[in-house]
Amino acid sequence: KRPSSQKITLSEEDRKAFNELKRIHTTDLILRIPNNNLEFKLQTDAPDDGIGTVLLQTYPIGGLPLVYYSQKFSPTQKRWSTTEKECFAILSSIEKWHKYLDGQEFILETDHKPLLQLNIQAQHNAKCERWRLKLQQYRFKIKHIRGNENTMADYLSRSPIGNYQEDIDDFPTQLSKSTQTDHLRPTITTNAVTTRATTARINSLGNKDGSSTRIFTRTNHKLRVNIIRIYHDTPANGTHFGRFKTTRKIQERFYWPSITRDIRLHIRSCIPCLQNNHQRKKSPGLLKPITPPEGVWQLVAMDFHGPIVPSSREGHKYIISITDILSKYVITKAVRDCTALTASKVVIHDVILKYGTPCAILTDRGTHFTAAIMAEIFKQLGVKHIFATSYHPSTNGQIERYNATMDAKIAALSNDRRSDWNEKLPFVTFNYNTTIHATSNNIPFNMMYGRSPLLPFDYHNGMVSLPSETTYVHELNKYLSMITNNARDHILNQQTKYKIRYNSNRSNPDYKIEDIALIKNIHTRHKFDIRYEGPYRIIRKLASKTYIVQHMAQNVNKHSSNFHTLDSANKEKYIHQCVISTIQNNMKVNVYPMLQPLTSFSIYFINHTTSEPTIDYLIENATQSKVFSINTNNNNVSKMRALIQIGSVHNVSILMLFECCSLPKQDSHLF
């Protein structure tokens, strides 16, 4: 139950205490005006995040503040030692209030005891000694103050609000060699405040005779942006070189605080550099291996290998390979072409009729696997067809790895002309299946048939054992279950080792909706083709490594095949107008001309199920087209299905695939 409100009655003593508290809060904390007749006192502190200082004057009632100051540490300054941080806080505060402290004797209070002899004794630390020499023009005494008494400076240093500034002495003076035209070059120096300390620092950038060879800019942000653009983007001065060359070139001619940071951010967000530079690092994205199935012949991978040059004496140009993901058992066959009809025949006659129907088949997105005939066969058989990610062959990496092994072994066994490779293919496949596999630590033949293989040269025992049917079936099932579980556990352990080795020193960025990205150009053909297209905006996330993106200039959706093709643009805010985090609001597309397609592109597969409106549209478009391209896989064999590919170019580029029962010979009039 909520308690009832009660009226509070203040006594006369309570009212006096309340009024005294108001008086203290409204009078004692007001900043005072400097009085040269009173003694100045400076309190400093510098923990991990930044520096905090307060300038006070001693009144009869105690020290009252004149001005507060705080400043953040840069990433480099955060790595300094405690003594260097405390000394830098003293230097920064004294130079900040030079107009008050110059010519005055003041007291400096710090809670860092090693600096009590700063203005008397030379320092072993090089930085502190250099800063001590800078402070020789000031007259002050250093006193130690306990940390719990240095409350004002401690509070300011723990919540700094000022942006960090690099120590100007940390940047060595870089002077270009003298030339005959040095006397013609004007010396320009732009100062914000002309104090003695600032003048001394600027003069340290020049020559011994006082003439400056670098332009000093302090607050003109627009001038800094233009300088970086000129010495990085223009052909005559920059030509889009990297951070080291650009920084060195600009530092030889200009200087301002945070110059290296501004140059680094500009180069990291430069669209032409991101599109054309080589990526000399591991592609981003962690390894996600396929989890092995529970049993044999549940998941099967299939792929065409070829065209193989030279072809065999019988005219074979391709090898179709099928492998079981768990047992690693492989089936291969040499074929003449890589059509969907050939693939369907191999699946039916060499896989299903010999080993049974698998639960799922993993293939790439080639036209021989995406054809309607393959979809219909898998639908009738109840087989789930899984497609690999586009332009990502490692999805079907197991069959690709076997193809590499197979090539080396066939080449070692074939004749000098390599024309009998189809005859050596069965021997290579048989020995692969009867040899232990390193990943599963089992022999594929054992896992498939439940017995050890007997090679032609092995010893043959003339005795034949006839176990009872019940015992044999029980022992066989027990043996197959044991080796299947062992193989699956060993595969998972190997995958864990592969992941650790693959993921080492590899980034795993997380892309989100509305992020800006560049997509790798898969179809590069020439030296000067751009390597990354864009910029694109991510509009949909299909999986952890698959996205749908939209071009920011053309508003055309595109399926980004996988995570590795994305190169995220830098989104850190800084003074440059071309920063990529604000590209969707500030970027003018005509600044960076894109490679835009001249026409749109459509694909049609023509068969007996194609609708009449589609046929009429294609006929009308073909009658208006003036450029055609025709291609076919005709093999001059009658009563064999074939494909005709016709491309027409008009307002819309159309690629048509006609599936025909048979084609006449190419030299005939009917063809």
N, C-alpha and C positions, 0 to 999 in steps of 0.2 A: 504494500500500500504506500502511495506517495505521501511523504510527510507534509503536513501543513506548513505554510510559510510563517515565519515569525519576524516581527519587527525588531531591528537592531537599534539599540539606543547607545549613543556614544557619550562618554563622560567628558568633562572638560579637559582632563589629561589626555584622553584619546584624541580629541580634536586638535590639541596642540601638537601631538606627535604626527598626525596626518598632515597638518599644515607645514610642519618642519620638513617632512618627506617631500612634499610638493616643492618647497623652496629649494631643496638640494637638487632635485631633478631639473628644475627650470633655471638655476643660476650657475651651479658649479661646473656643469658640463658644457657651457657655452665656450666656443673657441675665442681666445683672447687675441688682441691686436699686438704685434711685436713691439716691445719697448727696449730700446738699445741701452737703457740704464739698468736693466735687470739681467741677471745671468741666464744664458741659454743652457738647456740640458737636453740631450739626445738619447733616447732609448731604442735599442734595436733587438731584433730576434729573427732567426732564420731556421725553422725546422725543415721538413721534407718538401712541402708544397710551394713555399715562396718566402718572401721577406716581408716583415712588418716593422715599421718605425713610427715614432711619434716625437715631435719637437715640442718641448715645454719650456716655460720660464718660471723661475722660482719666485713665488709671492710669499708674503708673511704667513698665509694660510696653507702654503704648500705649493707643489708643482702643478701648474695649470697648462693644458694643451694649447698649442698654436695651430698645428696642422698635423694631419695623419697621412701616411703613405704606405701602400702595399703593392706588391708586384709578384706575379707568378714566376716560377722557375721554368726554363726551357727543358726539353728532354735531356740535353747535354748537361745543363747545370744541376739537374737532379742527381747526376752521377758524381758530383763533386763530393769531397770530404766535408765533414761538419765544420772544420776550421775555415775552409775556403768559402763555404756558404755564409758563415757569420762575418767573415772579412768582406765579402762582396756586399752584404747588407750595410755594413758601415760605409763602404765606398759609395754605394748608390745613394744612400740617404744624405751624406755630406754633399755630394755633387748636386743632388736634387735641390737642396736648400743652400746653395752656394751664396746666394744674394743675402741671406741672413747671417751666415756663419763666417764669411770671409772677413778677416780683420777683427773678429771677435774671439775672445777666449771662452770656451764652453766645456761642459762636462759630457763625456760619453759613457753611458751605462750599458753594460752587456752582461749576460749570464754565462758567457763562455770564457773561462779563466785563461786558456792559452793565449788570448789576445790582449792581456793586460799590458804587455810590453811592446805593443804594436808600433807605437810612435817613438820608442826609445831604442829598441834592439832590433837588429837585422833578423829576418825570418828565414827559416830553412826552406819553406815552401816557395817555389818560384813565383806562383801567382800572388801570394800574399806579399812577397817582397816587392814585386812590381807595383802592387796597389799601395803599399806603404810609402814608396817613393812619390807616388802621386799626391799623397796626403801631407807632404812635408810643408806645403804652404799654409796649412791650417794650424791653429794653436788650440790644443784640447788636452784634457786629462781623462784617462780611462779608469773607470771604477767598476768593480764587480757588484752585480745585483743578483739576488736570489731569483730563481725562476718563478716562485709564487708571488713575488713582488713586481715582476715585469709583466703585469696582466694586459696592459693596453697593446704593447707590441706583440705579445704572444697571441692575442686574439686576432690581430690584423694578419699575422703570418699564417695562421691556420685557415683563414678564409680569404685569400688574396683575390683582388678584383682586377688589378692592372695586368695588361698583356706583358709577356716576358720580352726582354731585350737582350740580345747577345752582347757579350763583352767585346768591345771594338778591338781590343788587343789580341783577341783569339784569332783574328784573321790577319795573316802576315801580309805586309805590303808587297804587291806584285807590280813591278815596273817593267814596261816594255823597253827594248833597247833603243838607244838614241838614234835618230835619223837626221838627215840634212834639213828636214822640214819641221823639226821640233819647235823652232822659233815662231812658226806660223800658226801653231795650234793654240787657241785661246784656253785659258784656265778658268773653269767655272766652278764655283763653290756655292751651294745653296744651304743656308743655315736656318734653323727654326729659332734658336736662342743663341745670341752671341755672348756667351759667358767665357771666362778665362779657361775653365776646364774643357768646354766644348771646342774652343779655338785650339787648345793644345792637342786635342785628339784629332782634329781635322788636319792640323799641320803635320801630325805624325804620318799622315797618308801621303804626303808629298815628298819632293826631293830635298836634299840637304840645303839647297838654296832657297827653299820656301815655296817653289812652284809646284802646284798639284798636278798630277798626271791622271787622276781619277775624279769623276764627277760625283759629288756627294749629294744624295737626295734623301730627305727625311720623311716628309709627309705627303708628297705628291704621288698618290697611288696610281693615277692615270698615267703618269710618266713612267712609272715602274712597269706597268702592263705593256706599254708600247715598246719599252726597251727590250723586254723579254721576247716579245713577238718579233721584233726586228732581227734580233740575234739568234732566233731559233727557227722562225717560219719563213723568212724571206730567202730567195735563192742566192742573193749576193752576200749575205752576212751569216746565215745560219744553216740552211739546207737540212733542217730537222735532224741535227746530230743529237747524241744522247746527253745525259745529265752532266757527266764529267766535262766533256768538251765545251758545252754551252756555259756551264758555271765558270770555268776557267776563262773563257773569252769575255764574259760580262764582268767578272771581277777585275780583270786587267784594265777596265775602262770606267766602271761605276762602282759605287758602294752605297748600301743602305742596310739598316738592321733587318734581319731575317731574309737576306737575299738568297741564300741557298734553299730555304724552305719554299719561297715563291717560285724559284726556277724548277724545283722538283715537282711541285703541284701542277705547274703549267705543262711540263713534259708528260706527266702521267695522265693528263686529260686531253692531250693533243690527238684529235681524231685521225689525221693522216698518219701519224706515227703508229697508233694502235692498229690501223688497217694494213700497214705495209711492213712493219718490223718483224723480224724473226722472234719467236718465243723460245728463248734458250733456257728453258726450265721444264720440269715435269708438267705434263698436262694436269689440270686440276681435277679433283674428284677421286674419292676413295674406291677401292675395289669392292665389288659386290658379286661374289661368285654364285653360281647356280647351286642351290641345295640339292644334293643327290636324292633321288627318289627312294621309296621304301623297298622296292623290289626290282628284279631284272625285267627288262623289256617294257617298262612303264613310260619312259621318256627316251625317244630316239632322235638323233640329229642327222640331217641329210644335207648334202651339198654337191654341186657340180664342180669338178676340177678341170680347168683347161681354158681355152684350146691348147692342146699339147703339140708342140712343134719339135721334131717332125711327127706326122701322123703314122700310125702303124701300117703294115703292109695290107691289112684288111680294111683300112680307111677309118680307123677309130681316131677320134680327136679329143674325146672327153673321158673322164672317169667319174662315175657317180659313186659316192661313198656314203654309207650309213653306219652309224656307230651308236651303241647303247651307252647312255650317260653313266650308269652305275657299273656295269661289268666291263666296259671299254671294248666289248666285242665289236668287230668291224666287218662289214660286208661291202665289197667293191665289185664294180663291173665296168668294162671298157665299152663305150657307146660311140655312135657316129655323130650325134648331135646333142644339143641340150634343150630340146623342146619339151613342152608339157606332156606330149604324148609319150615320149621316151621315159620321162620321169614316172608317169602313171604306170607304164608297163613294168618297170623295175620294182616299184612299190608292190604291185600285185603279185608278180611271178617270182621275184627273188627275195621278197621280204615276208609278205603275209602268208603266201602258200607254203613257205618253208619253215618260218619261225613263229607264225601267228600274228595277230593284229596288235600293235602297240597301243597304249592309251593315248599318247600324244607324240607329235612329230614336230621338231624345231627346224626351221629352214630360214634362209634369208628372203629378201623381198624381190628376187629375180622374177622375170615374167614367166619362166617355166614353172614356178611354184605358185604364183598368184593367178594363174589362168583359171577359167571357169571349170575346165575339165578336172583339175586337181581339187577344187573346192567341192565339186559334185561327188567325186570318189570318196573323199574324206567324210562327207556328209552321209553317204550311203553306208560306209563301214563304221561310222560312229567314232572316228578318230579326231581328236582335237588338234587343230593346226595352229601352231604358235609361230609367229613371225619375229625375227630378230630386229633390233633397232636399226633404222636406216643409217648407212655410212658408219656402222659400228660392227665390224666383223668379229670383234672379240666376244660378242654375245654368243656366237656359235664357235667359240675358240677351240673346243675339243676336236671337232672335225677338221678345223684349219690346221691344228697342230699335227694331226695324223697325216694330212696331205703333205706337209713339209718333210716328215719322216719317210713317207712313201716315195717321194721324188728322189731322195738321196739313194735309197736302196735299189730302186728300179734302175737308176743311172749306173749303179755299180755292177748290176747283173746283165744289162743289155749289151748288144754288140756295138761296134764302133759307130754305126749309122743310127743307132737308137731306133731302129725300125721294128724290133720285136718286143717292145716294152709291154704290149698287151699280153704276151705269153709269160712274162715274168711277174705280172701283177698278182695272179693267184698265189704264187709262192711267197711273195712278200706279205700278203694278207694273212696267209696261213701261219707263217712264222711269227707275225705280230700277235695273232690270237693265242698262240701256244707258248708265249714268253711272258714272264711275270711283268706286271705293270707297276711302275714306281709309285703312282698316285694311290692306287687301290691296294697295293702289296699282295695282289692275287693274280692268277693266270686267267685271262678272259675266257678261255676254253673251259676251264674248271667250273666257273660260275655259270656258264651257259648250259653245259651238259651234265654237270655233277660228277665228272670223272677226269682223271689226268689224261692228257693227250699221249698217244703213242707215235713217235716219229719214225720215219722209214729206217733209220739206222739203229733204232733202239733194239734191245734184246727181246725176242718174242718167246714167251713161255708157252709150251705146248699144252699145258694143263688148263682146262676150262672149268671154272667153279660155277655151280648152279645154286645160288642161295634161294631160300624160300621167298615167295612173293611178298608175304606180309612183312618179313624182316627187311627185305631189300627196300621196299617203299618207305618204311619207317626210317631206316638208316639214311636213305637218300634225302628225304625231306629234312632230317636233322642236320645232315652235312651241308645242304644248300642254305638252310637258315643260318648256320654258324658262319659260313664264309661270306654270306651276304651282309650280315651284321658287322663282321670284322672289316670287310671292304668299305662299308659306309662310314664306320668310325675312323678308319685310316684316311679316307678322302676328306672328312671334316677336319682332321688334324693337319693334313697337308694344306688345305685351304686356309687355315688359320696362319700357318707359316708364310704362305704366299701373300696374304693380306698384310702381315707385319712388314715384309720386305717391300711390297709394292707401295704401301701407304707412308713409308718413311720419307720425310722431307717433301711431302706432297700436300698441297692446300686442299681444303674442302669447303669452298664458299657456299653460302646458302642464298640462292636467288629467290626473290619474292615478286609478287605481282606489282607492276608499275616500275620495276627496276629497268635501267637502261643498260643494254648489252650490245656487243658485236658478235656476229656469227661467223665461224670459220668458213671460208670459201672452199668447198670440196672440189670444184671443177676448175681449178687453176691449170692453165695450159702453157702459159708463157712466163718468162722471167719477171715481167713487170706487172703481172696481174695482182690485184689486191688480195691479201691473204684473209682479211676479215671484212665482212659486209656490215653495213648498218649506218647509223645506229637504229636499233630496234627496241621496242618496249615490250616487256613480258606481259601478256594479257591472260594467260592461263597456264596452270601447272598440271601436267598429266601424270607425272611420276617424279621420283626423286631426281632423275636425270633427264627428263623429257619435258619440253615446254612448247607452247605456241606463242609466237612473237608477232608483232605488227610493226612494219616500217614506219618510222616517225614522219617521213616525208611523203610516202606514197600511199599510206593507209591500206597496205596489202598484207593479209595474214600469211604467215609462213610457219611450217612445222619445223622447229629446231630439233634435229634428230637426237642429240644426246647432250649430256652435261658438259662433255669435254670440249664442245665447239663454242661454248660461251666464254667470252673474255670480258668480264665486268668492267665498265668504265668507272674511273675514280669519281667519288661523290663527295669528297671533302670540300667544304666551303673555304674560299679564300678570295683575295681581292680581284682576281682575273674574271673578266666577264664571260669567258668561254669555259668556266668550270662545268664539269659534266653533271653535277648534281642539280644544276638549274637549267639543264639543256632543254627540258620540255617547256620552259617558260621564256628563256632568254635567247636560245640559239636561233640564228637565222640560217636556214638550210642552204641558201645560196653562197654562204661563206665557204662551205666545204662541199663542192659539187659531188653528187653521188653517181654511181654507175646504174642508171635506170634502164630497164628493158624497153625496147621499142614497141613491142606488142605483147598482148596477153597470150596465154598458152592453155590449150585444152586437149584432153586425151579421150578417145572413144574406142571401145572394143566392140566390133560389129559381129553379131552372130544372129541366129534365128530368133532370139528373144528381143532384139532391138526394136523400139517403138517406131511407128511410122512418122510422127513429128520429128524425131531425131534424124531419120533418114532424109526427110524433106529438107531439113535445115542444112545437113551436110552437102546435099546435092546443090542447093542454092549457093552455098559458100564456095563450092568447087567450081561452079560455072563462072564466078567472079574472080577467081584466083588466076594468077599468071605464073606462079612459081610452084613447081611440084618436085617431090623426091619420092622415088619408089624403091623399095627393097623387099626381098623375099628370101626365105630359107629353102627354096625349091631345090630338091636333090635329084631331080629327073627320075624319080621312082613313081610309077603310076600307082593309083589307089592308095596313096599315102597322104595323110592330112598335112597341110602346109599353112603358113601365115604370110599374108601380104601386108606390108607396111607402106602407107601412103601419107605423105605430109604435104599440106597446102599452106601457103602464106598469103594472107590478105589482111583485113582489119584484125582478124584473130588467127593465130597460128594453131593449126589442128593436126594432130597425129592420129591416124586411123589404122587399126589392126583388124584385118579380115581373116577369119578362120575358114579355110576351104577344104573340101574333102580331098581334092587332088588338083595338081597343076600340070598343064601340058609342058612340053619341052620349050626351053627359052628361045630356040631358033624357029619355032613354029609360028604361023600367023595367029592362031588361036590364043597363044600366050600374050 
